[in-house]
């Protein structure tokens, strides 16, 4: 895929661009300043723009909206290290096609690009903050086996995959926040995952039905 990568951290940008190229993407340009993004897209005409949410403390969403107006066919994947409400709103209103966390591995970034390119709406899962426990406290899921989740844990997994926050899960299930967090911990433990994103990815790998990519 022809892509441009735009991020104000030049070391991250260089490494990210190199990694994308190694996965057979054609990186046709990079930008480390927000004012460089629109001219770059106008000139390079990429299929996708991987755009940092923040440039020196300034959000890039206005630029993203302008790009969508001028290039309606452009796929925009927002890169972020947090789950800013504005990023989720931009995903919901169609300004961007996905929100990707900067801690993801390239396989998951690649999968995201493949999904949005095929017209699949990647939902708010992609902006969920990481939920971790100390290293070594969670057993790995048995290799080659499908983890046995309870019916309630399946519900929680579905909601996690749709991008629901802890508060949203609590409201939908009518339980306490403590109960939600307990179910999330159980799901992560059974799937051998350290984050919600990893849990959903693992669930898909082992054949568990969940809502990722809806």
Buried (B, 14 or more C-beta within 10 A) or exposed (E): BEBBBBBBBEEBBBEBBEBBEEEEBEBBBBBBEBEBBBEBBEEBBBBBBBBBBBBEEEBBBEBBBBBBEEBEEBBBBBBBEEBBEEBBEBBEEEBBBBBBBBEBEEEBBBBBBEBBEEEBEBBBBBBBBEBBEEEEEBEEBEEEEEBEBEEBBBBBBBBBBBBBBBEBBBEBBEBEEEBBBEBBBBBBBBBBBBBBBBBBBBBBEBEBEBBBBE
